[in-house]
Amino acid sequence: MLLTFLFICRTLSSLGLQGTLPLLDGLTELRQLVLDGNAFYGPIPDRYGSYSHLESLSLRSNSLSGPLPQELGALMNLTGL
């Protein structure tokens, strides 16, 4: 159900979500992902680099750590991070 909501709305901002970032399997056409203002922690999953249509990824106001995955650099459509 969460994945269906995400596919339709593209944003899960300020919903009080917590834990590590979700892997979001099966959303190969995802173009925008907004997870601002939650309580996510840990690294950005390398798998986010496989969302080849991703144009914008917004993760502000979380407690993420670690380097940006190198795989994000291969996303040709990514214009906002």
N, C-alpha and C positions, 0 to 999 in steps of 0.2 A: 504494500500500500504506500509506503514512503517513497518508493521509486516511481510509482505512478504519479504521485503528487509532485515530485521533483521534476519529472518530465513535462508536466503541464505548466507548472508555475515557475520553474527554473530558479526559484529562490527559497531558501530556508533560513532567512535572516532573523536574528533576534527571537528565536523560538525556545531558547533555553536548552538546546541540544548539547549533550556532553559526551566525552569519550574521544576515541581516535577518529580521524576522518573516515567516512564510509567509502568503500571501494567502488560502489555504483556499477557493478557488472551489468552488461546488457544495454547501456545507454550510449551506444556508439555514435548516435547522431546529436549528442548533447552539444549545444553551441554556447551556452552561458551557464555558469555555476556560481551562485552567490550563497555563501555560508557565513556571512558576517555576523558579528555580535552574538556568538554562541560560546560554549565552553569547551571547544575542541582542543586537544593537546597532542603532542607528539609530532612526528614528521609528516610532511605531505607525501602520500603514497606515490611511488614510482609509476604506478598504473595510471595516474592522471595524465601522464605523457602519451597514453595510447588513445585518448579521446581526440582523434584526428580532426574533428570539426570544431573543437573548442575555440571560441573567439575571445572569451572573457572569463577569468577566474578571480573571484574576490573572496578573500579569507580574512579580512580585517577583524580586529578586536576578538581574537581567539588567543590561545596560549600555545601556539605551534613552536616547534623547535627543530633544529637541524638545518642542513643546507637545502636549497631548492633542488629537486631532482633534475639531473641532466636531461632526462627525457622531455621535460617541458620545452627545452630549447629546440626540439625538432617539430614543434607544433607550428606549422606554417600560417595558420589562421589566427593564432593567438596575438591579439593586439592590446589586451589589458590584463595586468596581473596585479 
